[in-house]
Amino acid sequence: MNNSSEEFMISEEEIRQRLRESMSNRKLTHRGIAKRLFISECSVDYYCEGRRKLPIGFVASYADQYKVDLNWLILGKGEDNAKSN
């Protein structure tokens, strides 16, 4: 059995980069996201800038609210579905 941990390494910075790309593709603002997800705008700023650890709950809520494919957002597999709209 191959226990290569490299296959399952997920970079928080890569997720953050795809999150920013998704926001840009959808023309979203931090203020709008904060209102929709019921969190502070400051928290969204900090998550996107890397000043705070990116909580999986935020990533999941964002993906659910804005119909973003989690496989793309977390793993980088496929592409942002906003590109095809």
C-alpha positions in Angstrom: 0.0 0.0 0.0 1.4 3.4 -1.0 1.1 5.9 1.9 2.2 8.9 -0.2 1.0 12.0 1.7 1.8 14.1 -1.2 -1.3 13.0 -3.0 -3.5 14.5 -0.2 -1.5 17.7 0.5 -3.8 20.6 0.3 -2.3 24.1 0.3 -4.3 26.7 2.2 -2.8 29.4 0.0 -3.9 27.6 -3.2 -7.5 27.4 -1.8 -7.2 31.1 -0.9 -6.1 31.9 -4.4 -9.0 30.0 -6.0 -11.4 31.7 -3.5 -10.2 35.1 -4.7 -10.4 34.0 -8.3 -14.0 32.8 -7.7 -14.9 36.1 -6.1 -13.4 38.0 -9.0 -15.2 35.8 -11.6 -18.5 36.5 -9.8 -17.7 40.2 -9.2 -18.3 39.8 -5.5 -17.2 42.2 -2.7 -16.0 41.2 0.7 -18.9 43.3 2.1 -21.5 41.4 0.0 -20.0 38.0 1.0 -20.0 39.0 4.7 -23.6 40.0 4.6 -24.7 36.9 2.8 -22.7 34.6 5.1 -23.6 36.5 8.3 -20.0 37.2 9.3 -18.0 40.4 9.6 -16.4 42.0 6.5 -13.2 42.1 8.5 -13.2 38.3 8.8 -13.6 38.0 5.0 -10.7 40.4 4.5 -8.5 38.4 6.9 -9.4 35.1 5.3 -8.7 36.3 1.8 -5.4 38.1 2.8 -4.1 35.1 4.8 -4.1 37.0 8.1 -6.3 34.4 9.6 -6.5 30.6 9.0 -9.1 29.8 6.4 -11.9 27.9 8.2 -13.4 24.9 6.3 -16.9 26.1 7.5 -16.3 29.4 5.7 -15.1 27.7 2.5 -18.1 25.3 2.6 -20.6 28.1 3.2 -19.2 30.2 0.5 -19.3 27.3 -2.0 -22.9 26.5 -1.1 -24.1 30.1 -1.3 -22.4 30.9 -4.5 -22.7 27.5 -6.2 -18.9 26.9 -6.4 -17.7 23.4 -7.1 -15.9 22.2 -3.9 -13.6 19.9 -5.9 -12.3 22.9 -7.7 -12.2 25.2 -4.7 -10.4 22.8 -2.4 -8.6 20.4 -4.6 -8.1 22.5 -7.8 -9.8 19.8 -9.9 -11.8 21.1 -12.9 -12.5 24.8 -13.2 -14.6 27.4 -11.6 -18.2 26.9 -12.9 -18.7 30.7 -13.1 -16.4 30.7 -16.1 -18.9 28.8 -18.2 -21.8 31.2 -17.2 
